[in-house]
Structures are given as structure tokens and as C-alpha cells.
Amino acid sequence: MKFKMLWKILLVLVFFLLFTSFWGFYISVKPPKIISEITPKDLGLDYEQVTFTTADTIKIAGWWIPAKMAEAKTIILLHGYPADKGDILPGLAFLHKKYNLLLFDFRYLGQSEGRYSTAGAKETDDLHAAINFLKSRGVSEAGVWGFSMGGAVALMTAAKAPEIKAIVSESSYARLDLMAPALYQIPLLKYPLAKLTLLWAKLFLGINASDVSPMESATKLSIPILLIHSTNDEVISFRHAELLQEKLKNNLKTEFWFEENLIHGQFGGEYQKRIEDFFERNL
């Protein structure tokens, strides 16, 4: 009798782990879409709605916001997961005073096409497509600002994109598989659930999350980088910043700005000045 009871408990536990991990995987690659109502026009900025296509034939929706001054340099702005380009526009519109800006929605998110998000694994193709779009407009190099997933994508792409001359990476993860346990709030089970979630990603999407590694890409970078993170980040822990810092230690052009008492996505005191100064010196 006890054996049957233990067997039933085991079956329930296995079913729970399989179902919960698959559901976690599913909502990770197909999160609810967020489409901001704000546009550059709402901020008094002239802009053009643009589209460009990735190497795997996904149409990406973007905004091209040309600067008023001739010969202005260009910055690509990359949003986080699972937001869209409108989410970051208000906080970064100040860069338009001196720079052309290109914002776009990563695949599946916002107004872009795509059947699912990969939280950075294939979004590097989206940034490569954005760089090709800029080349079609006569822009051969650019700086990149990226938040969260966007910061991770910037670091991973720059290793294979000499057109990227400087990066501000804010609240980036260090390696995608290290984010999986954060999907679950069950102390004893979050690690087996995370392992199963990563297994689903490999089986269904062919993605090995441990290979999605900004910290590995960072070892190949020699361009100027400003790495920003909060020690109290509740979404992407400060441990990720420490891992990135270790991998960037040989890049003498890297600057680290670590804030305290800020939540994920919250700007610090000298934010605009620090960002403007970084791009002014390095673009």
C-alpha cells in the first residue's frame, strides 16, 4: 500500500515538473505582446517608420529618427525583454540632440514579425539586420545602447560586427542559462524546473542556452564599453555583472558603473550626463 502511494506521489511530481517546466518554456518564448502607444511624434521628433529583414527572413519594425545636424553619428537603441522600442524611447530621447537614432522591436515582440522570442539567442540576427539597414542609408558605423536582453545582444553581436564602435550595456545577463532558475519561485524545485526548461529549448528550438553567452563574447571585445548594473537588481542579479566584469578585465576601454538601491530599469543620478559623455568620447 505504501509503495503504491509513493508511486502515485512520484508520478504526480514528475507530471508537475514536466508540465510546469514546459509551461515556463512556452511563456518565455511567447510572452504577452507589449505594444507601446507612444511614438517619436509624441515627443516632438520627426521620424520614419522603417522595416528591414533578418537573415532568417523575419521582418523587423523600427523607427529611424534622423538628427537635425548634418554628419551626425548614429546610435542604435535596443529594448529589453519582453518590452518594445516605445518602452525605452522617453528615457533616451535626449540622445537625439546630437545623434541619429535607430530603434526597432526584436523578433516576435512589439510590431515585428516572428513566431517566438529567444531572449537573445537569435536576436543577434535582428541587430545585424539593423546594421545592414544603416548601411543602406550610408551609415557605416554606430554606437549601441542596450538594456537587459538588449545589452546582452549588443555584447554578443559586437564580437562579429566591426561596425559597432562603442556599447552601453545596461543590466545585461552574463549567460542565458543562468537566467532559467529565475523563472520559478519554488525553492527546492526551481533548479530541476530550470534544467527541464533548458531541455525544451534545445529540443524544440535547437538552442543551447549555455552558448548564449555575452560574457564569452566579452572576452573578444576591445571596443569601448560602459557596463551599468544595480547591486540590487531584482530581475538580473548583480552576479551577472560580476561575471561580465571578470571577462572584460583585459579590455582597458571598459568602464563600470555599479549603482545601489535601484531596481531593474531605474536610472541613476547622473544618467544622461554619463551616457552623453561616454558616446561623446567614444563615437
N, C-alpha and C positions, 0 to 999 in steps of 0.2 A: 504493500500500500504506500509506504513511504517512498519507494522507488518510483512509483507512478506519479506521485505528487512532485517529486524532484524533476522528473522528466517533463511534466507539464510546465513547471516553472522555467526550466531551461528553454523549452520551446517558445514560451511567451517572451522570454528575454531575448532570444535570437530574433524572433519576429520584430520586437520593439527596436532592436539595434538596426536591423535591415531596413525597416520601414522609415524610422526616424532619420537615418543617415541618407537614405535616398531622397526623402523629402527635403532635407537640408541641402543636398546637392542640387535638387531641382530648383528650389527658390533662390539658390545662389547664382545659377546661370540664367534664370528667368525671373529676376526681381520685378516687382511692380514698376511700371514706367513712370518716370517723373519728367514732365514737360513744363518748364517754367513759362509763365506768361510774359515775363519781361523780355524786351528786345533792346538792342543798342539805341533805337529811336527813342525809347522812353528815357534815355539818359542824354538825349540831345546829340547822339553820334550818328553821322552818316555811315551807312554800311551797305554791303551787298550780300544777299543770301547766295551761298555757293554750294555746289556738291562736287565731290570727287570720288573716284572708285578705287578700292583696295586691290591688291594683287589677287585676292580670292573673290573678287567681283562683288563686293558689298558697297553699296552707295552710302557715302558719309555726308551728313548735312552740316554745314558750317556757316560762320559769319566772317566776312573779310571787312575789316574796319581800317581803311587807309588813313594814315596821318595827314595832317594839313601841310606839314613841311615837306619839301621835296627831298629826295635822297634819305628819307628816314629809314632806320633799320627796323627789323621785324622781330616780334616775339610771338611764339605760339603758346596759347594758354590751354592747359589740359585739366579737365574737371575730375572729380573723384567718383567713386562707385557708391550708390547707383544713381548719381545725380545726372545733370546735363550741363550744357555750356552756359545756360542762363543762370545757373546757381552761382557761378564764380564771377560773372560779369560785373556786378555792382562793386565788389571789393577790389577789382583790378582795373577798373576803367581809368584810374589815374595814370596808367602807363600810356594811354593814348596821347597824352600831351607831347610825347617825343617819339613814339613808335607806331608802326603799323601793327595791328593785332589780328591774329587768326585764331578763332575759337571753333571747335567742332564737337559734335556728340560722338562718343565712342560707339562702336557697333552695338546694335540692339537697343542702346539707351537713347533717350531723347527722341529726336526726329530721324535718326539714322536707321538704315535697314540692318538686317541681321536677325538670325533666329535665336541667338542666345549671347550672353556676355561670358567672357572667360577671365574676367577680373585682372587682366594684364597679359595673359599668355599670348593671345593673338592680337591684342590691341596695339602692339608694336607695329603691325602692318598698317593700322589706321594712321599712325604718326608718319610712317614712311610715305603713305599716300598724300598726307598733308604737305610734306616736304616737296613731293613731286608737283603738287598744285602750285606751291610758291614758285617753283622753277618756271612754271608756265606763265607766271606773272613777272618774271625777270628777277626774282629774289633767289639768290644762290646760297645764302646763309642766314641763320636765325638763332635767337636765344629761345629757350623753352622754360616756362614756369609750369610746374605740375603739382597738384595736390593729391595726396593719398595714392590711389591707383594711378593717377596721372603722373605723380612724381616717380613712381616705380617704372612706368612706361618710358618716361624721359631717360632715366638712367640706363635701362635695357636697350633702348633704341640708339642712343648716342654712341655706343660701342661699335655700331655698324653704319653710322650716319655722320660723316665728316662735316656735313652742312650745319650740324648743331655745334655752336661755338661756346655756349655757356648755359648752365642749368641752375634754376632754383627748384629744389626738390623738397616739398613740404609734407611731413607726416607720411612718408613712404614706408611700405613694408620692406623687409630685407629679403624674404623668400616666401613665396606664396603658400607653400605647405605649412609654414609656421602660423598662418592665419586660421587654419581649419579648426583648431580647438575653440577659437573664439565664437564659432557658430553656435556652440552649445553651452548651456549654463547648468549642466548636471555634473557635479564634481567628480564622481567616480567613473562616469561613463563618457565624458566628453572626449577622452583620448581614443577609445575604441570607435566612437562615432566619427571622429575626425579621420581616423585611418580608413574607415569604410567609405566616407565621403570622397576621399582622395582616390580610392579604388574605383568608384563610379566615374570620376573624371577621366581616369585612364581608360576604362573600358568603353565608355560611351563617346568621349571626345578625343581620345588619344593624347591627353595632356598629362604629363608627369609634372605635378605641381612643384616638386623639388628642383626642377630645371628652370622654373620661372623665378629667376634669381637676380634682382637688382644688385645684391651685394657681390655676386660673382662678376657681373658686368662692370661694377665699380672698379675692380682691380685693373681693368683695361683702359680706364679713362685718365686723360691728362689735362682735360679742359677745365676751366674754372667752374666750380660747383659750390653753391650755397645750400647746405643741408640744414633744414629747420625742423625742429620737433619739440613737443612739450613733454616734460618729465612726467606729467600727469595725464597723458593722452589715454583715454578710456577705450578707444577703438583699436588703435595700433600702438601697442605698448612701447615704452621707451627702449626696451631691449632691442627692438628693430633698429633704432637709431644708433645704438651702441655697436651693433653688428656692422652697420654701414660705415660708421666712423672707423672701425678697425680696418675694413677693407680699403678705405680711402686714405689711410695714413701716409701712404707714399706719394700721394698727389698733393704737391705743395701749393697747388692753386685752389684747394678745397677750404671753405670756411664753414664753421659750425656755429649755429645759433640755437642754443637749447634754452627754452623758456620754462618757467614753473607756473603752476596754478592756472593753466589754460586747458580747455577741453579741445577735442578734435575739431579742427577748422576755425578755432578762435585766433584772431590776430593779436600780436603783442604790441607793446607801446610804440616803438619806433618803426613800425612795419613798413609804411610807404617809403620812408627815407632809406631804410636798409635795402629794400628791393631796387629802388631807383639808383642808389649808389652802386650796387653790385652790377647792374646792367650797364650803367654809365662807364664803369671801369673795364668791363669785360666784353662788350659788344663793339 
